[in-house]
Amino acid sequence: MFTLIEKLTQYLRETLNVALAVHPWEESRLLPFFLQDSYTYCRTELFGLNLLLMVDSSDEERSPAIVHKHMDQVREKWDEVIYVRDRITAYNRKRLIEHNVPFVVPGNQLYFPMLAIDLREYFRQKRTRTNKFSPATQALVLHWIYANNGDKARATPTEQAKILGYSKMTMTRAFNEVGAALDSVLAPERRNNDATEYGLTGQELWLKLQPFWRTPVKHRHYLFKADFDNSLGVRAGLTAMASYSMLAEPSHEVFAVSQNEWKIFWQRSDVAVLDRPEPQTVEVQVWGYPPNLFAQNGLVDRLSLYLSLRDSKDERIESALEELLVGMRW
């Protein structure tokens, strides 16, 4: 698993096309003891500017006001300081900007006002022209991530086709697609013709392949609750999120079904399909790959759920999405 500094250097290499050389800051011993205990300090240089990284690896997130206060004390020893943390809620990122605190969340956002840089994930996605994974390829990589037991290093398209329910030809294309994607994001010395032999952990696959992930939802339909058989699908959307996080239950239940399940249900049922939610309706999401492949306890899996909701601009959902990934067992 990557360390936070490794994630940071990779993130800046991918977003700013710079190779960051990071060194321990020996003078940190001159700081007050509570500051020495609270952070790890590293020095680096970016675009000719000497920077000090104030790395926060604590389990609990500090308030932006406290971070700002601590940074002011560190600035007595070093002018340009950047706060680094693996996860910061959307609300606190906004407050850090209001406090004019330079920070970076690797893989998500960086704010360097001293360099006039404010880069957020959705800006990067707009500029990156990549082909999204096909549903079968996404299912294959998710299977590797969730298996996380070395089996992926021995898997073949034939074996994966049996496990995931696809044809051997489809899985062969999926292997090739993953290989091409990894070749485009890995350093030359780590590239390999066999996509299953890169030696990446599940979390590394998730992070490195971010530009290629797509939402699993292909269509949404709204039905009256009495017309839908709940046993047909698994809970998805905000219904699933309410089970995974502190988010409140939505006004209408959300279920996910496969394309084949929806086709059979539609052909056998005489039901009214609405184009928007109304009282006493359920939302039925039709997914590109079967949601029950990775479902547990009647809920869609965490990563697919994240991908289905990550474009939301609702800060409550953004915060719940971060909580969702915190609960992942990589």
Secondary structure, DSSP 8 states (H G I E B T S, - for coil): ---HHHHHHHHHHHHH------EE-GGGGGS-HHHHHH-EEEEEEETTEEEEEEEE--SS---HHHHHHHHHHHTTT-S-EEEEES---HHHHHHHHHTT--EEETTTEEEEGGGTEEEEHHHHHHH-------HHHHHHHHHHHHH-SSGGGT--HHHHHHHHT--HHHHHHHHHHHHHHHHHHS-GGG--SSGGGS---HHHHHHHTGGG---SEEEEEEEEGGGS-GGGSEE-HHHHHHHHSS----SS-EEEEEHHHHHHHHHH----EESS--TTEEEEEEESS-GGGT-BTTB--HHHHHHHHTT---HHHHHHHHHHHHT---
